[in-house]
Amino acid sequence: MQTEEEHITGGQALAKMLLAAGAGPIFGMGGFQFLPFYDAARRLGLVHHLINDERVGVFAADAYARVSGRPGLCDGTLGPGAMNLVTGLAESLNAGVPLVALVSDTHRAHSWKNMTQECRQIEVLRPVVKEVIRVERIDRIPELVRRAFAVATSGRAGPVLLDFPEDVVHGEHSFDSAEFRIEEATTRAPSRRSRPAASDTERAAKHLASARRPLLLVGGGVHLSGAHAELAALARQEAIPVAHTMSGKGSMACTDPLSVGLFGRFDRIANGLIAGSDCLLVVGCKLGEIATKRFTLMPQGVPLIHLDILGEEFGRTTEPDVALCGDASEGLRDLLAALEDGAAQRRLERQPYLAEVERRKEGWQVFAQPRYTSAEVPVNMGRLIGELRRALPAQGIVVADGGFAAHWTGLLFDTQVAGRSYVANRGLASIGYGLPGAVGAKLARPDVPVVAITGDGGFNMTLGDLETARRVGADVVIVVVNNAASGYVKSLQHSMYGPGNYQSSDLVEMDYARIAESMGCRGLRVQTPDALSTAFATALAVRGMPTVIDVCVTRDPGQMLPATDSRAMKVTPGDRPV
């Protein structure tokens, strides 16, 4: 094979490697150190979007990766730019989302001589990424970019940091053109799949085969693995109901007869089913605080099978009877095969169990229906979500910001198809994810409508990047849950200290529709529930620009937390939900 040499800058070499990787949009804000890279990106046709805050860039890249399955890309310049990546990278690391973050660093000839904006950025960023790769030699750029993608997409996916000194980016080197290549497998996650040991699968199958009331508990690992078909096949073959975490919502369509909704801190009927189960199969879920109601939910003495890609997760919170270490898709496929014999008889024996599950689901719907149709003014959150369910097409994507947005949508919003149609940043649960997450999701799936639910506090944090959404032509819908408060904190203070005892939780009442219009976007303000359906229909019809729907919801802190039964949630100082 004939090759040719190219004498180019390090920035050009980086751009050529990203081009070889089929890179999606890059989100960042450049500085002097990265100028050769930006110039090469322009000339090579890489899509790069200027953002107004680097944290927004990571959040957008994170959502893009979740929806597309390809590594998200972001960059930050030396010092402040790199520091602003911390929150977003921690989210991606905790959630297992593949990302490649590019940061520039000082010229090595002058490092630690009080260079402008110089700081110990690698030491700060190291704990929030899978791996830090510092590029010390220009000739190693192709090799190390390949490694970054390989690490980001292998095993439990996550973010990788590529740190580029100024002199490496601006320097020049003669590269063999054949070096600008990347293995196709590493441009998607998971790039490599592993299977649980056959003996462990056999033991797990015996537990499931003997159970009369088995239950599947699934997390975001099902999405990361793309194991939706295998999950549905096992659930149907074995007549096993499926409960999910917020991250796992959409692993099976919420409208599927076997779906029993959210489990953990907020649930419909799933927690009761866990208490009465005689075998639990956990797939792609870390069984953390929220999923286990602060580690109190998992029953003692009930066989628990835990399938996860990361071996060190086993026993961290709950000791499994059988640990299946491997990819969710591969593990479920092996269990499906191991359980094939006798499946018809088990389905028959489990019919009374499924009938009971259906009765419980119907009972919950009777309880919830008044919330979905509430005529309360200000708007009830249940009515808001009910109208969204009716307005959004089955393939539409909902992005839930941290706090109330995730709690209410996690509990009440029903996905209609299997797949990543619900995106919640539960890795770190930071507020401020809604707007940038919607932009990232829309760029990953421009063919489907994307609606973000965010609080007024979360929207305030990233409001400046409404300009970014407008500039890139993202026709996303941003629903601002406007309660003129840091509502989650206010509701906790209400629960713990009583009515009126609030501190640093109130916001100035803002008209976000007018703010959106002043920024050249569409703005709609909803103050009564009967205006919701028209607002959603109008917003979803807008093309080429974002629409902000400012919804005035209840100001009563006692009604802000989603209660899952007839009793309001009680919070004690040692049991604060997140």
N, C-alpha and C positions, 0 to 999 in steps of 0.2 A: 504494500500500500504506500503510495507516494504521499509524503507530507511536506509541509513547508514551514519555514521559520517566520515568526511574527515578532518584531521588536516593538513592544508595547509597554505601557505603564502597568503597575500593579492594579490600579483601579479598572483599567480595561480588562485585565485578566479576570478579575472578580466578576465583572459584568458578563464576560463571555462564558464563564462557568454557570452563572445563573441562567443565561440563555440556553445553555446545553441541558440544564435541568428542567426546562419548560416552566420557568418560574412564573407564578401568578403575580398579582399586584404587590408592590413593595410600598410600605407606609413609613414615612420618615421626614426628618427635617435636617437638611444638610449643613455642613460647616466646611471650613477651609480644608481640613484633612481629607475629606471624601470627595473633593471637587473632580478629580480625574474619574472616579467611579460614576458620578452623576453625569458627566459629559459623555462617557461611554454608554451609559444607559440610554441617554437621549439618542445617540447615533445608532445604537443597535436595536432600538425599538422596545426596550424593556418598559413595562408600565410601572411608573413610580408616582405615588400620590403624596404631595405635601400635606402634612397634618399640622395642627396648631398646638398640639401637646403630644409628646412622645408616648405617654401612657395610652392615649387614644389610638396611636399607631399599633401598639402591641395588642390592645383589645380587638381592633379591627382585624389584625392578622390572625388572632386566636379564633375568632368567629369564622373567618374565611377557611381556616384549616378544619374546623369542626364540620362545616357544611360540605367542603370539597373533598376532604380526605387527603389533601396535599399540604405539605408544610407551609405555614404562613411565614411571611417575610417582613421584617421591619428593620429600621436602622436608627441609630442615635449618634450624634456627634460627641466629641470629647467632653467629659465633665457633666454639665447639666443634662445634656441629651441622654447620656448613658444612665445617669442616676434616675431619670424619669421612667426608665423601663422596668424598674424593680417590681412594682405592683402587678403589672401585666405578666411579666415572666413568672412570678410566683403563682399566678392563676393557672398558667399553662402547665407549669411543672406539676402542681397538685392535681390537675385534671387530666394529665397524660396527653396533652395536645402537642403535636409536632410543630416546632417553630425554629427558624434560623434567624438570629438577631445579629446584625452587623453593627459594630461600634468602632469608631476611630479613636486613636490614642496618640500620645505625644511623639514627636520626632525623637528617636532613641538617642541621638547625639546630644540632646538637651534635656532628657528626662530628669525629673527631680531637681530642676534648677528654677523652681517656681514658674513653670510655663503657664501661660494663661489657661484657666479652667482645669488645670491639672489636679487630679485627685486619685485616690486609690480605688478606681472604679472596678477593677477586676475583683478585688477582695470583697467589695460590696455585692457584686453581681454573682459571684461564684455559688453562694448557697441557693440561688433561685433558678439555676439551670442544671441540666443533666451533665453538661461538660463545658468547660472553657477551653477554647482553642485560640491560642495567641499565635499569630502569623509572624514569625521572626525573619523569614527569608522569602523574598519575592518569588523565587523559583518554586516554592512549595505551595503557592496559592491553589493551583488545581487539585493537588492531593488533599489539602486540608479542607477545601470546600466539599470535596467528595465525602470526607470523613464526617463533616458536620451534618450532611443530609443522612448519612448512614446511621449516625447516632440518634438523630432526631426521630427517625422512623422505625427504629428497631426496638424489640422488647416492649417495655412500657414507654410509649412515645413521650416526647417532651421537648423543651426548648434547648437549643445549643447556642452558645455565644461565640462569635468569631470576632476577635479583637485585632485591629489593624493599626500598627504604628504609622504615623504620617509618612515617614520616609519609605515605607514599603508600598503605600498606595501611590505616592508620587514618583517612586523610582521606576526604572525601566529594565527590561530583561528580554532576551530572545527566547521565545517559547516555541516548541514544536507544536504545530496546530493540532496534532493528534492528542495532545494532553487535555484539550478542552472537551472532555467527555464525562459522563456520569452514568452509573448503572441505573437503568430505568426503574428497577424495583425500589430503589431508595427515594424515588420522587413521590411515593405514596406511603401511607401508613395503614396497616403494618407492612413493613418491607420483608419481614421474615416471620414465619409462623412456626410455633412449636406445639407439640401435642403432649398431653398428660401421659404418665406411665400407664401401660395397659393394665397392670395389676391394680392401680388405683381406680381406673375407670370401671373395672370389674366389681370392685368393692362398692363403689358408688351406685352402680346399677342394681346391686342386690338390695341396698337400702331403699332405693326408689321403687323397686318391684314389689317389695313387701308392704309399702305404705298404702294406707287408705285415704289419707288426707294430706298429700304432698303439696308443697307450695314453692313456686319459683320467685326469688327475690333478685331483681336485676338492676344493675347500675350502668354508668356511662361506658363501661368496657364493652358492652354489646355494640354500641355505636362505633367505638374506636376500632373494633374488630370487623365491623360490617356483618355481624352474626344474626341479622334480623330473620333471615329465612330459616336458619338452623334452630333459632329459638322457637319460632312458630311451629316448625315441624315437630319438635320434641313436645311442646305443650299440647299439640293436637293429638299426637300419637298416644301420649300417656294421660290425657285429660287432666292436665295440671294447670291451675290458675296462675296468673303472672302478676306480681306487684312490682312497682318500680320506684326508684329514687327520682329526685328532680332531674339529675343528670341522665337517668335511664329512661325518662319519659319519651315515648315514641319507639322504644325497643320493640314493642308490639303496639299496634294502634289502640288507643284508649277506648275506642268504640268496639273493639273485638270482644266477643262474648267471654273470652277467657281472661281479659284484663280486669284487674280489681283495683287499679289506681295506685296512688301514692302510699308508701308505708313510711313509718318513722315519726318524726316530730309532728307532722300533720298527715292525717290519713282519712280515707273514706271508711273502708271495711277491712283493710289489709291487716291492721294490727290485731284485730280479733281473730282473723284467720291464722296469723302466726301463733297466737296463744293456743289455738286448737289443733295445730298441725302435728303430724307424727313424722314428718321428714321435710327438711328445708334444703333447697338447692340454691345457693347464692352464686350469681354469675357476674363477673366484672364489677364488683362492688366492694369498697373497702370496709364496709360496716363501721363507719365513723359515727361521730356524735349525733348528727341529725338523723341518719338512717336507723339508729338504735335507740332513739330517745335518751340520749346521754347514757348509753351502754346498759339500759335496763330492759330492752325489748326482747332479746333473744331468750327463749325458754330453756331452762336446764333439762337435761336428760332426753332431749329430742335430737335425733341424728341430724347433723349439719354437714352438708357437702359444700365445699367452697372452691369454685373454679376461678382462677385469677392468673394473669400473665406474670405477676411479680411474686416470687416465692416468699419474700420476707413479709408480705402482708398477712400470711396465715398465722392466726393466733395473736395478732397485734391487739385486737379487741375481743375476739370471740374464738375459742378453740374449736377447730373443725374436727369432725370424726373422720372425714376423708378430705385431704387436700389434693386438688387437681391443678397442677401447675402447668399452664399452657394457655394458648390463644383461645378465646371464647368460642370462635367459630369451629375450630378443630375439636375442642373438648366437647361441645354440644353434639357435633356430628358423630363422634365416637360413642357418646352416651346413647344417642338415637339408635345406632347399630347394635349396641350391647343389649338394648331393651326391646328389640324388635319381637322376639319370641314372647308370646303371651300378652302382647299389648292389647289385642281386642278384648280379652277377658278382663284385663285391668280397667279398660275404659268402661265396660259394663258395670263392674263393681263400684266404680267411682261416680256413677250417675247420681246417687242420692247426695253425695258431697257437692257435685256441681249444681244440683237443684237448690241446695242450701245456699250456696254462693250466690246464685241468681236471686233468691229471695232477699238476701242481704243487700245486694246491689239495688234492687227495686226499692227497698226501704230507705236506702240512702238517697236515692233520687227523689223520693217523696219529701224527705227532709230538706234537700237542697233546692228543690224547684222554686220555692218562694224567693230565694235569693237571686236565682237566675232571672226572675220576672219582676223583681221588686220595683215599686213605683216611688221609692223614697227619694226625697230631695234634701240635701245633695245626693248625688248618685251613689248607690250601693255597689261595692266592688263585684258582688255576684252578678248584678245586672250588667255591669260593664263587660265582664267576661262572657256572659251569656250572649250578648249582642255581637261580640267579637267572634264567638264560635259560629254564629249564624252567617256572619258576613264573609269570613275568610274561606277561600276555596280549600279543598282537602289537601292540596299540595303546598299551601301557603306555610310560611315559616314565622313562628313567634319567637322573638328574642326577649328574654326576661332579665331585667336588671336585678341587682342584689336587693335584699330586704323584702319589702311587701310585694313587689312585682313578682318575685319568684315564689313567695309563699302562697299568694292567692292564685296565680296561674298554675303552679304546681298542683294545687288541690283541685281547682275547678275547671281548668282548660282541658279539653279532650282533643288529642291528636286523632286524625282520621285515617292516617296511613302509617305504615311502619317506616322508620327512618328518622333522620335528624331534622324533623320539622319543628322541634322545640329546642331552643338553645338557652341554657342558663349557666351563668358563670359561677358554678358552685365550688370550684377549686379554691378560691379565696373569698368568694361571695362579696366582692367589693361593689359598692354602688358606683355608678358612672359608666357601666358597661353597655347600657341600652342603646344609645345613639351609635357609638362606634361599632358595637356588635352588629347592629342592623346594617350598617354600611358594608362591613366585611361579608356578612351573609348574602347581601344583595349582589355583591361583586362575584361571589362564588356561584350564585344561582340567579342570574338576571332574568330568567324566564318565569319566576314565581314571585308573588307578592310577599313582602317582608314587613311585619309589624313588630315594633319594639314597645314594650311596656316598661316605663321608668317612672320613678317618683320625681317630685319637683326637686328634691335635694340632689338626686342622682343626675337629673338633667342640668341643674345648675353647674355641676362639676365639669361638664363637657359641652356646654352650650356653644362655646366658640367654634366647635367643629361641626355645627350645623352648616357653617360656611363651607367646610370640606364636603359635606354631603351634597350641597347644592353644586359646588364646583365640579364634582365627578359625575353629576347627573343621576345620583342614586334616588330613585322614586320610592323611598321607604316611607312608612307611616310611623311616626313617633307619638305614642299615646302617653301623655304626661298625667300621672295620677296626682292631682293637685289637691293637697290637704293643708297647704300653707304651714307645713311642719316637717321636721325630721320625724316622720310618723311612727316609725318602728321604735325609736328611742322614746318618743312621747308615750306610746302605748305601754311600753315596759315600765316607765315611771308611774303611769296610771295604775298598773297592776300592783306595783311594789309599794308605792307611797300614798296612793289614793288620789281622788280627783283634785285637780288644781295645783298639785305639787310637781311642777315641771321646771326644768332648768335647761337652758340652751337647746331647746328643741322646737322653737317656733320660728317660722320664716315669714317674711313679708309676702302678702298676697300679690302674686304676679299674674298678668295676663300673657301667657306664653303664646297664644295665638297671634296677638299683636306683635310680640317680639319676633316670631317667625316671619311674619309678613314684612317687618322692617328689615329683615335679612334676605328678602327676595324669595321666600318660600311660601307655601300655602299654609294658612293658619285657620283653625276652626276651634271655637270655644263651645263646650257643652256644659250646660248647667242643670239640665233636667234629663231624666232617663229616656223620655220619648224622642229626644233629639239624637240619640246615639246611632240608630240604624242609618239615618240619613248621612250623618257625619262619616261613618265607616264607608258607606257606598261612595260618597264624594271623594274621600281620601284615596280609596283604592283605584279610582278612575284616573287620578292625576298621573301624568307621565313626565319624566325628565327632571323632576325636582322633588325634594322631600315635603311631606305634609306633617304638621304638628297638630294633634288633636288635644286640646287642653281640657281635661275632664275634672270638674269640681266634684270631689267625693267627700264623704262624711268627715266632719271635723271632730267627731266624738271619739276620743282616744279609747274608750271602752269598746268601741265597735271596729277598731282598726285591725286587730289581730284576727286571722281566720279561725273561728271555732269549728271543730269537726263534729261536735255533737251539740246537744241542747245546753250544755254548760260552757260558759266562757272560759277560755284558757287561763289558768292561774299560774303565776310566775313567782318563784321565790329567789332570794339572792344567790343561792347555790345552783339554780337551774334556769339560766338565762338562755333562751333559744337564739340561734343565729340565722 
